[in-house]
């Protein structure tokens, strides 16, 4: 069957192609087109199952209404939760999202970024992977709308949506101290990513403020098996520990696996706090205290920032930083030490 065009719709209704275009693109009221005519156009569009030629539209407007979304691993609860809400908002605004995972592979990340460029995406949303800094700098230099989230990179001047990492772990550490814990460990990854360094700094500064001894384990993360082995060795070497803060969701999961492998009990052997909250923590015995990143608020701020960026011209080029506060969900795993 022949593809239905705007011209066909205009001919059937005996009106101008321009009027049909305004109605289809949601500009009927702006162009003072009556509600009655708008209804006729939309009814015929539905009847004929009109589908716009996206290539022709993008050539005419310079916009594809496609956004590129790039993260380490979209299957992680944090990224998938944000991706879900971003997709919902984008659909409401008439945009499509290209979702991609780098799997911590710099070469793959560069290839994916090139695919986004080849597709002429209107904007980019990224949790900036290590090794991609120079590529993203070049992208920003072309005035491409880019919003970075999850992690801040000092060398990359861009729009950011981040959380208060340092304050969050400081609050969690102080909570454990207030509840009577003195030998508190912080398990994190051996990384130069600023969000991970900030989480560690929040812990270390609070421990120093209360004149306690720090117990820090940095894991060179590769697989769960190696992580569990390293954690077990760390716990065995520090029998005096009474609490632990896990620095990210995947570290928490491997921490809980380590507990099971060693026969350790949450709260009874070690109080536990997780950076990142996810459903399984509520069903642990006892439920685990967690620093929750408000995924919907993060996603909504990302899309708001990107939409504002899409309206900017190179003449009024400026960057913004949105800091979204976390939520501290206190549960039984960090209950007060019994006298």
Secondary structure, 3 states (H helix, E strand, C coil): CCCCCHHHHHHHHCCCHHHHHHHHCCCCCCCCCCHHHHHHHHHHHHHCCCCCCHHHHHHHHCCCCEEEEEECCCCCHHHHHHHHHHHHHHHHCCCEEEEEECCCCHHHHHHHHHHHHHCCCCEEEECCCCCCHHHHHHHHHCCCEEEEECCCCCCCCCEEEEECHHHHHHHHHHHHHHCCCCCEEEEEECCCCHHHHHHHHHHHHHHHHCCCCCEEEEECCCCHHHHHHHHHHHHHHCCCCCEEEECCHHHHHHHHHHHHHHCCCECCCEEEEEECCCHHHHCCCCCCEEEECCHHHHHHHHHHHHHHHHHCCHHHCCCCEEEECCEEECCHHHCCCCC
